[in-house]
Amino acid sequence: MDSAIDIGLARPDEAPVIAAQSRELIEHGLDWRWTPGRLRRAIASNDTNVAAARFDGQLVGFGVMQYLDEEAHLCLLAVLPGWQRRGVGARLVRWLEAAALEAGIGVIRLEARRRNAVARAFYRRLGYEEIMLSTGYYAPHEDAVRFAKDLWLAPPALPPA
């Protein structure tokens, strides 16, 4: 784990970088939904957290979580390839989980591509349970696995200081 990583809320000027990373790392092969404009709106929204992981001021990962009445939806999570498997993704998820609990939200849901075994194993390691298969979820030819975690039953570990 890299302790020099700083995690906090994304800034509006980071929206284009986050959008480009989303396009490259998450939305490849799909219609581009998380554009710079949409991300700027998400950053400004009261019902969305856009978390940014930074090293020496440079964005190395991000997560986008939207809040509903009783649960949250982790919409996006990505870490630059050179920073993967160094604890950045887990720290982002823990930061977002802590934010959800602070907001009184105890359940987080998310989706991962069915064929993305690495992402599925990552979420399982963090205590997320595969709850169902959603056929054709991504651009009608790719399935998603839906996950959920009840934070009241399995609270997040405190992020490292």
N, C-alpha and C positions, 0 to 999 in steps of 0.2 A: 504494500500500500504506500502511496506517495503522500507524505504528510504536507508537502508544499502545495497541494491542491487546495484552492479556496472554492467553496460552494456557497452560492447566494442567488438572489433573484437576478434574472437577466435584465439587461438594459435595452431600451428601445433601439439604440444604435447597433445592437448585436442581432437584431431580427434578420437582416440579410445573410449573415454568416450562419445562423441557426437554420434558416430556410435552405441554404445551399447544402449544409451537412445533412439535413433531413432528406433532401432529394437524393443525395448520393448514397447515404448509409441506410435509409429506411424505405423511402418511396420508390426505389429503383424498380422499373417495370410497371409502375402504377401511374395513374393521373396524379399530377402534382397538386396536393391539397394544402400543404403547409407553406404557403408563399410568404414572402416578406411582409406583405400587408396583413395577412391573417395572423402572423406571429406578433406583429406590432400591436394588433388589437388584443391578442391573448395576454401579452405582457402588461397592457393597460387595464385588463379586466379584473374585476373583484372576485370572479368565480373561477379563476385560473391561476395556477402558479407555473411560471416558466423558470426552472432552475438552471443555472449555468455553473459548470465546473471550469475553473481557470487555473492555469499555471503561468506564473510570471505575466499575468494580465491577458494571456491568450486563451481563447475558448478551446477546451479539449473535450467537452462533453456537455450534454444538456438533457433535460427532461421536461415534458409538458404534462400537467395534470389538471383536469377540469373537475370542479366540484358540483355535485348534484345535491338534492335535498338530504339524502342519507348515506350517500357513498361518493367516492371519487373515481374518475376514470384516468388511468395513466395512458395518455394518448401516444406519446413519443418518448423514446429513451435511446440515446446514441452516445457513443464514445469514439473518438478518432482512433483508427487502427493502431497507431503507435502507442496509445495509452490504454488499450484494452488489456485485460487480465492483470491490472495493477490496482484494482480496488476502486477505481473511479466510478464505475457503473453502480456498484453496491452502495457507495457513499451517496450518490445522487438519489437512489431509491430510498435509502434511510432518511435523507433530508426531506424528501417529499412525504414519506410516511409520517415523520414527526410534524410536518406542517398540517397534514390531514388531521392528526389527533388534536393538534392545537385548535383547529377549526371545528372540532366536535364530530369529525367523520371517522367512522371505525372500519369501513370496508373499502378496499381498493380493488378495482377490476381492470383488466388489461387484455390485450390480444397479442399473439405472436404468430408469425407464419408457421404453418404446420411443418414445413420442411426445414425450419430453422432450429435444428436440434440444440445448437449452442445457446440460443436465447431461451429455449424452453428449459434447459438444464439450469441456466443462470437463475431464472425466476423460481424454479423449484428449490434451489439452494437457499433462496431468500425467504422461503416459507409460503410461496404462492402455490395454490392447488389448481391443477387442470380440472375445469368443471364441465367443459363441453367442446365439441367440435362444431365449427360454424362453416358449413360448406359454401364455397364461392364468396366468402367475405371480402377478399381482396380481388377487385377487378375481375369479374366473374369466374376466373379460372384458377384461383388459388384459395385454399382453405386456411382458416385461422383456428388456433386453439385458444379458447378463452380461459383466463385465470382469475382467481379471486384470493384475497387474503383478508381475514378478519383481524384487524389490529387490536381489538379488545381482547381477543384470545391469545394473540401472539404479537405483543407490542414490539416495535422496532428497537434494535439495539441503539444505544446512544452513539451518534457519530463521533469519531475521534476528534479531540480538541485541536 
